[in-house]
Amino acid sequence: MENLIIEETKYTPLIKMDTNGTIELVGKSYPENTFEFYVPMMEWVKEYFETSAADVTTVNMEITYFNQVVLNYFLIFLIYLKRTMIKRS
């Protein structure tokens, strides 16, 4: 499994997902097509936890602005992480 890096733009955050256990989102988030933008991130997270998750995974989110649609994706992302952590413990 490879790391995922999506560079920051004017409308989207920097996303760094490292197989060593670091997930980072930094910047603003109001992409034109939220679903299309966040699909690679969600697919990576699911594969990471199914195949090669580190013993400890750290999530850093420094989002300075986001819209309602993005909020829904962040909630889905955080709920998925919580459920995954419960299953692993």
C-alpha positions as CSV (number, residue, x, y, z in Angstrom):
1,M,0.0,0.0,0.0
2,E,1.3,3.5,-0.9
3,N,1.0,6.7,0.9
4,L,-1.6,9.2,-0.4
5,I,-0.8,12.8,-0.9
6,I,-3.3,15.3,-2.4
7,E,-1.8,18.8,-2.7
8,E,-3.6,21.8,-1.3
9,T,-5.4,24.2,-3.7
10,K,-7.4,27.4,-3.2
11,Y,-10.5,25.3,-2.5
12,T,-9.2,22.0,-1.1
13,P,-6.9,21.0,1.8
14,L,-3.6,19.2,1.8
15,I,-4.3,15.6,2.5
16,K,-1.4,13.4,3.6
17,M,-2.0,9.8,4.5
18,D,1.0,7.8,5.6
19,T,1.1,4.0,6.1
20,N,3.3,4.7,9.2
21,G,0.1,5.9,10.9
22,T,-0.3,9.6,10.3
23,I,-3.4,11.1,8.6
24,E,-3.3,14.9,8.1
25,L,-5.8,17.3,6.6
26,V,-4.7,21.0,6.5
27,G,-6.3,24.1,4.8
28,K,-9.7,25.1,3.5
29,S,-12.3,22.7,2.1
30,Y,-15.0,23.7,-0.2
31,P,-14.4,21.8,-3.4
32,E,-16.8,22.0,-6.3
33,N,-17.5,18.3,-6.2
34,T,-17.0,17.2,-2.6
35,F,-17.8,13.5,-3.3
36,E,-15.3,13.3,-6.1
37,F,-12.6,15.0,-4.1
38,Y,-13.0,12.9,-0.9
39,V,-13.5,9.4,-2.5
40,P,-9.7,8.7,-2.8
41,M,-9.2,9.6,0.9
42,M,-12.0,7.4,2.1
43,E,-10.9,4.5,-0.1
44,W,-7.3,4.8,1.2
45,V,-8.5,4.8,4.8
46,K,-10.6,1.7,4.3
47,E,-7.8,-0.1,2.6
48,Y,-5.3,1.0,5.3
49,F,-7.4,-0.3,8.2
50,E,-8.2,-3.5,6.3
51,T,-4.6,-4.4,5.3
52,S,-1.8,-2.5,6.9
53,A,-2.8,-0.2,9.8
54,A,-0.1,0.9,12.2
55,D,-0.5,0.0,15.8
56,V,-1.2,3.7,16.5
57,T,-2.8,6.0,14.0
58,T,-2.8,9.8,14.5
59,V,-5.3,12.1,12.8
60,N,-4.5,15.8,12.6
61,M,-7.1,18.1,11.1
62,E,-6.4,21.8,10.8
63,I,-9.3,22.9,8.6
64,T,-9.7,26.6,8.7
65,Y,-13.0,26.7,6.7
66,F,-15.4,24.1,5.3
67,N,-19.0,24.1,4.1
68,Q,-22.0,22.0,5.1
69,V,-21.4,19.3,2.5
70,V,-17.8,18.9,3.6
71,L,-18.9,18.7,7.3
72,N,-21.0,15.7,6.4
73,Y,-18.0,13.9,4.9
74,F,-15.8,14.8,7.9
75,L,-18.5,13.3,10.2
76,I,-18.6,10.1,8.0
77,F,-14.8,9.9,8.2
78,L,-14.7,10.4,11.9
79,I,-17.5,7.9,12.6
80,Y,-15.7,5.4,10.4
81,L,-12.5,5.9,12.4
82,K,-14.3,5.5,15.7
83,R,-16.1,2.3,14.6
84,T,-12.8,0.9,13.2
85,M,-11.0,1.7,16.5
86,I,-13.7,0.0,18.5
87,K,-13.5,-3.2,16.3
88,R,-9.7,-3.3,16.7
89,S,-9.7,-3.0,20.5
